[in-house]
Amino acid sequence: MAELGDEAERLWTVPELARFLRVPVSTVYKWRTTGDGPRGIRVGRYVRYRERDVAAWLAAH
């Protein structure tokens, strides 16, 4: 199995993103369905957010 090493980036859960942005979890889910929020990725049945995608979204808004 390949090691992640320095390339590993922590993925944020929906509640972690909501806490960071100080918005309700429901807002993050709404953004997900409308395409207004940060880019999320699917990991199995879960949605996760890369820190760099959140930072890019914040910079653009």
N, C-alpha and C positions, 0 to 999 in steps of 0.2 A: 504494500500500500504506500502511495506517495505521501510524503510529509508536507504539511502546509507551510511550515516555516514562517518567514516574514511576510509571505503573501496572504496569510490568514487575516481576515477582517471580520470583526464581530458583527453579527446581524442583530438588529433590534427587533423586538416583538412589537405588536400593535400597542399594548399597554405602555411599554417603554418609550415608544415614539410619542404617544399622547402625553405622557408625563413630561418628557423633554420639551415638547411644544406648548405645554400647559393648555391643552384642549381636551375635551371629553373623548373617550375611546370611540364613541359613536361618530364623532366628527371625522376621525381617521378612516373609519369604514365608509362613511359617506364620500369622502374624497376619493377613496379607492374605486367606488362604483362610478363616480362622475369624471374621474381622471384629473381632478384638480390638485391632488396632493403629490407628495414625493413618489418617485418610482419605487414600486414594491416588487419583490420577486416571490415566486412560489417555491416553497421547500416542502414537498409532499402536499399535505392539505393545509399547510400554514402559510401565512404571508409574513415575510420578513423584509426589513429595510436596511440597506447598506448606509453607513454613516456618510460616505462620500456623496450618495444620491440625495440624502437629506440636506447636506451642506449646499449642494448645487441648487436644489429647489429653493432653499432659503435665500441664496444669493440672487436668484432670478425674481424673487418676490420681495 
